[in-house]
Amino acid sequence: MVVAQVLLLEISAIKDKCPREIKKWGKGTNGKTGVSVVFGRAVFWGIISLAAYLLVFFNQQTVTHYLTQGGFWALAVVATALVFYFIHGAFANFLFRAVGLRAGKTIDGEEN
């Protein structure tokens, strides 16, 4: 119960700090995604990321056995890296959007 109250306080603090276009909870009238949806996606991808890392760490011998065989298995190394890249990137994207961090602007005024 206390954890839920703390989370609600954190979410409301995040909502107050967010840019105006995502302050609405849920889907806004302008079609932009609100804080609760972005926060939920960040939590979802965070859980997926944690599960992927735990899966590799708890099966370390099996992963090492297959990924160090060479030959065709060299593609498995690349595929594994791409999977972790995608999962971690999705988590980081939604986490940054949930706390209101945006890409900086260049000298020309365009987003990076």
Number of C-alpha atoms within 10 A of each C-alpha: 6 7 8 9 10 11 12 12 12 12 17 14 12 18 21 13 14 19 16 11 13 23 19 17 13 15 14 13 8 8 10 13 18 21 27 20 17 21 18 14 18 21 16 14 20 19 14 16 21 12 12 15 13 12 12 13 12 10 11 11 11 11 16 12 9 13 18 12 10 11 9 9 13 13 12 16 16 11 12 13 11 12 13 14 13 13 17 17 14 18 21 15 16 23 20 15 21 26 19 18 14 12 10 10 10 9 7 6 8 9 10 8
